[in-house]
């Protein structure tokens, strides 16, 4: 018997109902903080019986295939020379603008074209296959199709799109200041007036106005019949059938005017450590310490320190943290360098209570941690929350000024509000975390709040809702 892609058996219409779950067509930006959560979602959806095709950059091919997805290639954000040029731009708003103009927006058109080709390939393989798109915000896979770009061949309507947002929520509001300066929310009458003015000045008249125009021009160039009425950041979150913000409401600023398509899914659960993962040779020190009674005088506090994978100037945070905490006899410091085979300067004095590792999964370290010292990446923050660990945060590059502000607002972190904290600042903040139980209590409440949401089940239910069987 021959079954063809049109659902016919020996040339006759197949009356058997297609019982397959929808094919998930997924995409993510190639930055690890953006792609890793999407691989997590892909892996878990595959375990639940879905098939996944994953579009991302070539350096992520192995990661896509490792979770069981079919890989489809698209452009990288970082052609040769990009990182060097970017590092020359001052940290803060200037670098955020550079990122938009020189890294993110130039990838919209090629990624839209690649995504079109991917969707057409899906139709050529199986003309009747039910498709749901699950795309990370800066993958830029589907945004143009939301504004009238020509449909891929074989589609009468564009598939439903679930957007996954793994950065602070980009939607503007009368209740919050514009994205970028790290200002706290203010929903008082005067605060809302301030916010409206700042949003207008920054997004439409000031430094981001030309970026918005550039975004609109790219959409027109790829065949869109309209452009967003709202600012670019709002469009990135609000243009889809559903946008899931990957945290609980307490980790984000409240908005009385939140777009109805935006919902809180909660932070992703712990990913688990691969069975074949090789722990550092000193790892038994950590597990044996954890086995001691909580009130044992021999039990030490465990403090992971990390800068993620994007900001790797170790003089910013890791080295001052080693100097700040290395002299404390009651702690074990785990310095996570974030890059395979990375090392610290040979002349740096490493105290006996400091352990240095090139790469270590956050969940491995945070399971045993008492406080997490971080430069404020969004992934680091949500990992800390799902492990119930309070934080000391210090970072203002990329989106980190907004992440650290939210961690402080949520009440489980001390925000040092600098890219380059001193050893004294770090030591003082860690001592405050240990001396004031409110930080740990809030971290545990946030952990429970996110676990109760059950992010993966929320995503699965939305996929089923948008499938033909939903």
C-alpha positions as CSV (number, residue, x, y, z in Angstrom):
1,X,0.0,0.0,0.0
2,X,1.3,3.5,-0.9
3,X,0.5,6.5,1.3
4,X,1.3,9.8,-0.3
5,X,1.8,13.2,1.2
6,X,-1.7,14.3,0.2
7,X,-3.3,11.7,2.5
8,X,-4.4,9.4,-0.3
9,X,-4.1,5.7,-0.2
10,X,-3.4,4.1,-3.7
11,X,-4.6,7.3,-5.3
12,X,-8.0,7.3,-3.4
13,X,-9.0,9.8,-0.7
14,X,-8.0,8.7,2.7
15,X,-11.0,8.8,5.0
16,X,-8.9,8.1,8.1
17,X,-8.7,11.0,10.4
18,X,-5.1,12.3,10.9
19,X,-4.4,11.7,14.6
20,X,-0.9,13.1,14.6
21,X,-0.1,16.0,16.9
22,X,0.7,19.3,15.0
23,X,4.2,19.7,13.7
24,X,6.0,22.4,15.7
25,X,8.1,24.7,13.6
26,X,10.4,26.5,16.0
27,X,13.0,29.2,15.8
28,X,15.3,31.1,18.1
29,X,17.9,33.8,18.0
30,X,21.4,32.3,18.1
31,X,22.4,33.8,21.4
32,X,22.5,31.1,24.1
33,X,20.3,33.0,26.4
34,X,17.6,33.1,23.7
35,X,18.1,29.6,22.2
36,X,18.7,27.5,25.3
37,X,15.1,28.0,26.6
38,X,13.7,27.1,23.2
39,X,15.8,23.9,23.0
40,X,14.4,23.1,26.5
41,X,10.8,23.6,25.2
42,X,11.6,21.6,22.0
43,X,13.0,18.7,24.0
44,X,10.0,18.5,26.3
45,X,7.4,18.8,23.5
46,X,9.2,16.0,21.7
47,X,8.9,13.9,24.9
48,X,5.1,14.7,24.8
49,X,4.8,13.3,21.3
50,X,5.3,16.3,19.0
51,X,7.6,16.5,16.0
52,X,9.8,19.6,15.8
53,X,11.7,21.3,13.0
54,X,14.0,24.0,14.5
55,X,15.4,26.9,12.6
56,X,18.5,28.6,14.0
57,X,22.1,29.5,13.1
58,X,24.7,26.9,12.1
59,X,26.6,27.0,15.4
60,X,23.4,25.7,17.1
61,X,22.8,22.8,14.8
62,X,24.2,20.2,17.3
63,X,22.1,21.6,20.1
64,X,18.9,21.4,17.9
65,X,19.6,17.8,16.9
66,X,20.6,16.8,20.5
67,X,17.1,17.5,21.7
68,X,15.6,15.4,18.9
69,X,14.6,18.2,16.5
70,X,15.2,18.4,12.8
71,X,17.6,21.2,12.1
72,X,17.0,24.0,9.5
73,X,19.6,26.6,8.8
74,X,19.3,30.3,9.0
75,X,21.6,33.3,9.4
76,X,24.0,34.0,12.3
77,X,23.7,37.3,14.2
78,X,27.5,37.6,14.4
79,X,29.5,37.7,11.1
80,X,33.2,38.1,11.5
81,X,34.2,41.4,13.2
82,X,30.8,42.0,14.8
83,X,31.9,41.3,18.4
84,X,35.0,43.5,18.1
85,X,33.0,46.4,16.7
86,X,30.3,46.0,19.4
87,X,32.9,45.9,22.2
88,X,34.0,49.4,21.1
89,X,30.6,50.9,21.8
90,X,30.0,52.2,25.4
91,X,27.8,50.0,27.6
92,X,24.3,51.3,28.1
93,X,21.8,52.9,25.7
94,X,24.4,53.4,23.0
95,X,25.2,49.7,22.9
96,X,21.5,48.7,23.0
97,X,21.0,50.9,19.9
98,X,24.0,49.4,18.2
99,X,22.6,45.9,18.9
100,X,19.3,46.8,17.3
101,X,20.8,48.6,14.3
102,X,23.8,46.3,13.6
103,X,22.9,42.9,14.9
104,X,19.2,42.3,15.3
105,X,17.4,44.2,12.5
106,X,19.9,43.2,9.7
107,X,18.8,39.6,10.3
108,X,15.1,40.1,9.9
109,X,14.9,39.9,6.1
110,X,17.2,36.8,5.6
111,X,15.5,35.0,8.5
112,X,12.0,35.8,7.1
113,X,13.2,34.4,3.8
114,X,14.6,31.3,5.4
115,X,11.4,30.7,7.4
116,X,9.3,31.0,4.2
117,X,11.5,28.4,2.6
118,X,11.1,26.1,5.7
119,X,7.3,26.4,5.7
120,X,7.2,25.7,2.0
121,X,9.4,22.6,2.5
122,X,6.9,21.4,5.2
123,X,4.0,21.7,2.7
124,X,6.0,20.0,-0.1
125,X,6.6,17.0,2.3
126,X,3.0,16.8,3.5
127,X,0.3,19.1,2.1
128,X,-2.1,18.3,4.9
129,X,0.2,18.6,7.9
130,X,-1.1,20.6,10.8
131,X,1.5,23.3,11.7
132,X,1.9,25.5,14.8
133,X,4.8,27.9,15.0
134,X,6.6,28.4,18.3
135,X,9.1,31.3,17.9
136,X,11.4,33.1,20.2
137,X,11.1,36.9,20.1
138,X,14.4,37.8,18.3
139,X,14.3,34.9,15.9
140,X,12.4,37.2,13.6
141,X,11.0,34.2,11.9
142,X,7.3,35.2,11.7
143,X,7.1,38.9,12.4
144,X,6.8,39.9,8.7
145,X,3.9,37.6,8.1
146,X,2.0,39.3,10.8
147,X,2.0,42.5,8.7
148,X,1.0,41.1,5.3
149,X,4.1,39.6,3.8
150,X,3.1,37.2,1.0
151,X,2.1,33.8,2.4
152,X,4.5,30.9,1.8
153,X,3.4,28.6,-1.1
154,X,0.9,26.0,-0.1
155,X,-0.8,28.1,2.6
156,X,-4.2,29.8,2.5
157,X,-3.6,31.3,5.9
158,X,-0.5,31.7,8.0
159,X,-0.2,29.1,10.8
160,X,-0.9,30.2,14.4
161,X,2.1,31.7,16.1
162,X,3.1,31.3,19.8
163,X,5.8,33.8,20.7
164,X,8.2,32.9,23.5
165,X,9.7,35.9,25.3
166,X,12.9,35.1,27.3
167,X,13.9,38.7,28.1
168,X,12.1,41.3,30.2
169,X,8.7,42.0,28.7
170,X,9.1,44.6,25.9
171,X,5.5,45.9,25.9
172,X,5.4,49.6,26.7
173,X,2.8,51.0,29.1
174,X,1.6,54.1,30.8
175,X,2.6,52.4,34.1
176,X,6.3,51.9,33.2
177,X,9.2,53.9,31.8
178,X,10.7,53.0,28.4
179,X,12.9,50.0,28.0
180,X,16.6,50.7,28.4
181,X,17.3,53.1,31.3
182,X,16.3,50.7,34.1
183,X,13.9,53.0,35.7
184,X,11.4,51.6,38.2
185,X,7.7,51.5,37.4
186,X,5.4,54.2,38.6
187,X,1.6,54.0,38.2
188,X,0.7,57.1,40.2
189,X,-0.9,59.9,38.3
190,X,2.3,61.8,38.0
191,X,4.2,58.6,37.3
192,X,2.0,57.8,34.4
193,X,2.4,61.3,33.0
194,X,6.2,60.8,33.3
195,X,6.0,57.5,31.6
196,X,3.9,58.7,28.7
197,X,6.4,61.6,28.1
198,X,9.5,59.4,28.3
199,X,8.0,56.8,26.0
200,X,7.2,59.4,23.5
201,X,10.6,61.1,23.7
202,X,12.6,57.9,23.7
203,X,10.7,55.8,21.2
204,X,9.3,58.3,18.7
205,X,11.4,61.5,19.0
206,X,14.7,60.4,20.6
207,X,17.4,57.7,20.2
208,X,15.0,54.9,19.1
209,X,13.0,56.8,16.5
210,X,15.4,56.0,13.7
211,X,15.5,52.3,14.7
212,X,11.7,52.2,14.5
213,X,11.8,53.7,11.0
214,X,14.5,51.2,10.0
215,X,12.2,48.4,11.3
216,X,9.3,49.7,9.2
217,X,11.4,50.0,6.1
218,X,12.6,46.4,6.4
219,X,9.0,45.2,6.8
220,X,8.1,47.1,3.6
221,X,11.2,45.7,1.8
222,X,10.1,42.1,2.5
223,X,6.6,42.7,1.1
224,X,4.5,43.7,4.2
225,X,1.3,45.5,3.4
226,X,1.3,47.4,6.7
227,X,3.6,48.3,9.5
228,X,2.9,48.3,13.3
229,X,1.1,51.2,14.8
230,X,3.0,50.7,18.1
231,X,6.7,50.9,18.7
232,X,9.0,48.1,17.5
233,X,9.5,46.6,20.9
234,X,5.7,46.4,21.4
235,X,5.3,44.8,18.0
236,X,7.9,42.1,18.9
237,X,5.7,41.0,21.8
238,X,2.1,41.8,20.7
239,X,1.8,40.9,17.1
240,X,1.2,37.1,17.5
241,X,-1.7,34.9,18.5
242,X,-0.1,34.4,21.9
243,X,3.0,35.8,23.6
244,X,4.2,33.9,26.6
245,X,6.3,35.9,29.0
246,X,8.5,33.2,30.6
247,X,8.2,34.3,34.2
248,X,5.5,34.7,36.8
249,X,3.7,38.1,37.2
250,X,5.8,38.9,40.3
251,X,9.0,39.0,38.2
252,X,7.7,41.6,35.9
253,X,6.3,45.1,36.3
254,X,2.5,45.3,36.5
255,X,0.8,46.9,33.5
256,X,-2.9,48.0,33.7
257,X,-2.9,48.2,29.9
258,X,-1.2,44.9,29.1
259,X,-2.0,43.6,25.6
260,X,-4.5,40.7,25.7
261,X,-2.2,38.4,23.7
262,X,0.5,38.6,26.4
263,X,0.3,36.0,29.1
264,X,2.6,34.8,31.9
265,X,3.7,31.2,31.5
266,X,6.2,31.0,34.4
267,X,9.9,30.2,34.3
268,X,10.9,26.9,32.7
269,X,11.6,24.1,35.2
270,X,15.0,22.8,35.9
271,X,16.4,21.1,32.8
272,X,18.1,18.3,34.6
273,X,21.8,17.4,34.2
274,X,22.8,15.1,31.3
275,X,23.6,11.6,32.7
276,X,27.0,11.7,31.0
277,X,27.9,15.1,32.2
278,X,31.3,15.1,33.7
279,X,31.4,17.2,36.9
280,X,34.6,19.0,38.0
281,X,37.0,16.9,40.1
282,X,36.2,18.9,43.2
283,X,32.4,18.5,43.0
284,X,32.3,16.0,45.9
285,X,33.2,19.0,48.1
286,X,29.9,20.6,47.2
287,X,27.7,17.5,47.7
288,X,29.5,16.5,50.9
289,X,29.0,20.1,52.3
290,X,25.3,19.9,51.4
291,X,25.0,16.6,53.3
292,X,26.0,18.3,56.6
293,X,23.2,19.4,58.9
294,X,22.0,22.9,58.1
295,X,23.2,24.1,61.5
296,X,26.5,22.4,61.5
297,X,29.5,24.8,62.2
298,X,31.4,22.9,59.4
299,X,28.8,23.6,56.7
300,X,29.8,26.4,54.4
301,X,27.7,28.8,52.3
302,X,27.9,28.1,48.6
303,X,28.2,31.1,46.3
304,X,28.2,30.6,42.5
305,X,29.4,33.6,40.5
306,X,28.7,33.9,36.8
307,X,28.6,36.4,33.9
308,X,26.7,34.3,31.5
309,X,28.0,33.8,27.9
310,X,27.6,37.3,26.4
311,X,29.7,39.5,28.8
312,X,33.0,37.7,29.4
313,X,35.3,40.5,30.6
314,X,36.0,38.7,33.9
315,X,37.3,42.0,35.5
316,X,33.7,43.2,35.5
317,X,32.4,40.7,38.1
318,X,34.1,37.4,38.5
319,X,37.5,38.7,39.5
320,X,36.2,41.3,42.0
321,X,33.9,38.6,43.5
322,X,36.8,36.2,43.9
323,X,38.7,39.0,45.7
324,X,35.6,39.9,47.8
325,X,34.6,36.4,48.9
326,X,37.9,34.4,48.7
327,X,38.9,35.5,52.2
328,X,35.7,34.3,53.8
329,X,36.4,31.0,55.6
330,X,32.7,30.1,55.8
331,X,32.0,30.1,52.1
332,X,32.8,28.1,48.9
333,X,32.9,30.2,45.8
334,X,32.2,28.6,42.4
335,X,33.4,30.9,39.6
336,X,31.6,29.8,36.4
337,X,33.4,31.3,33.4
338,X,30.6,30.5,30.9
339,X,32.8,29.6,28.0
340,X,34.3,26.1,27.3
341,X,38.0,26.0,28.0
342,X,38.1,29.6,29.3
343,X,40.6,30.4,32.0
344,X,41.4,33.3,34.4
345,X,44.7,35.2,34.2
346,X,47.6,33.0,35.4
347,X,48.8,35.7,37.8
348,X,45.4,36.0,39.6
349,X,45.6,34.7,43.2
350,X,42.9,32.1,43.8
351,X,42.1,31.6,47.5
352,X,41.7,28.0,48.8
353,X,37.9,28.4,49.1
354,X,37.4,29.3,45.4
355,X,36.7,26.7,42.7
356,X,37.0,27.8,39.1
357,X,35.2,26.0,36.2
358,X,35.0,26.9,32.5
359,X,31.4,25.8,32.1
360,X,28.8,24.4,34.6
361,X,25.1,24.2,34.1
362,X,23.4,26.7,36.4
363,X,21.0,24.2,37.8
364,X,23.9,22.0,39.0
365,X,25.4,24.9,41.0
366,X,22.1,26.5,42.1
367,X,20.8,23.3,43.6
368,X,23.4,23.8,46.4
369,X,23.7,27.6,46.4
370,X,22.9,30.0,49.2
371,X,23.2,33.1,47.0
372,X,23.9,33.6,43.3
373,X,26.2,36.5,42.3
374,X,25.4,37.3,38.6
375,X,25.7,40.1,36.0
376,X,21.9,39.9,35.5
377,X,21.2,37.8,32.4
378,X,17.5,36.9,32.2
379,X,18.3,33.2,32.0
380,X,20.4,33.4,35.1
381,X,17.7,35.2,37.0
382,X,15.0,32.7,36.1
383,X,17.3,29.8,36.9
384,X,17.9,31.3,40.3
385,X,14.2,31.8,40.9
386,X,13.3,28.2,39.9
387,X,15.9,27.0,42.4
388,X,14.7,29.4,45.2
389,X,18.1,31.2,45.5
390,X,18.4,34.9,46.3
391,X,20.7,37.0,44.1
392,X,23.3,39.8,44.1
393,X,23.2,41.3,40.6
394,X,25.5,43.7,38.9
395,X,25.1,44.4,35.2
396,X,24.0,47.2,32.8
397,X,25.0,45.9,29.4
398,X,22.5,44.4,26.8
399,X,19.1,44.1,28.6
400,X,20.7,43.6,32.0
401,X,19.9,47.0,33.4
402,X,16.3,46.0,33.0
403,X,16.7,42.5,34.3
404,X,18.6,43.6,37.4
405,X,15.9,46.2,38.1
406,X,13.2,43.6,37.9
407,X,15.1,41.2,40.2
408,X,15.4,44.0,42.8
409,X,11.7,45.0,42.3
410,X,10.7,41.3,42.9
411,X,12.4,41.5,46.3
412,X,14.8,38.5,46.1
413,X,17.9,40.4,44.9
414,X,20.2,43.2,45.8
415,X,21.0,45.3,42.7
416,X,24.4,46.9,42.7
417,X,23.5,49.0,39.7
418,X,26.8,48.9,38.0
419,X,28.7,46.9,35.4
420,X,31.9,46.9,37.5
421,X,31.2,46.5,41.2
422,X,34.0,46.7,43.7
423,X,35.0,43.8,45.9
424,X,33.6,45.8,48.9
425,X,30.2,46.2,47.2
426,X,29.9,42.5,46.5
427,X,31.0,41.5,50.0
428,X,28.6,43.9,51.6
429,X,25.6,42.7,49.4
430,X,26.4,39.0,50.1
431,X,26.5,39.7,53.9
432,X,23.2,41.5,53.7
433,X,21.6,38.6,51.9
434,X,22.8,36.3,54.6
435,X,21.8,38.7,57.4
436,X,18.3,39.4,56.2
437,X,16.1,36.3,55.8
438,X,13.5,38.2,53.7
439,X,15.5,37.6,50.5
440,X,15.5,33.9,50.9
441,X,11.8,33.8,51.8
442,X,10.9,35.8,48.7
443,X,13.1,33.6,46.5
444,X,11.2,30.5,47.8
445,X,7.8,32.2,47.3
446,X,8.8,33.1,43.7
447,X,10.0,29.5,43.2
448,X,6.6,28.2,44.2
449,X,4.7,30.7,42.1
450,X,6.6,29.7,39.0
451,X,6.3,26.0,39.7
452,X,2.5,26.4,40.2
453,X,2.1,27.9,36.8
454,X,3.7,24.8,35.1
455,X,5.1,26.6,32.0
456,X,5.5,23.5,29.8
457,X,1.9,22.4,30.3
458,X,0.7,26.0,29.6
459,X,2.7,26.0,26.3
460,X,1.4,22.5,25.3
461,X,-2.2,23.5,26.0
462,X,-1.8,26.6,23.8
463,X,-0.3,24.5,21.0
464,X,-3.3,22.1,21.2
465,X,-5.7,25.0,21.2
466,X,-4.2,26.3,18.0
467,X,-4.1,22.8,16.3
468,X,-7.0,21.6,14.1
469,X,-8.0,19.4,17.0
470,X,-8.1,22.2,19.5
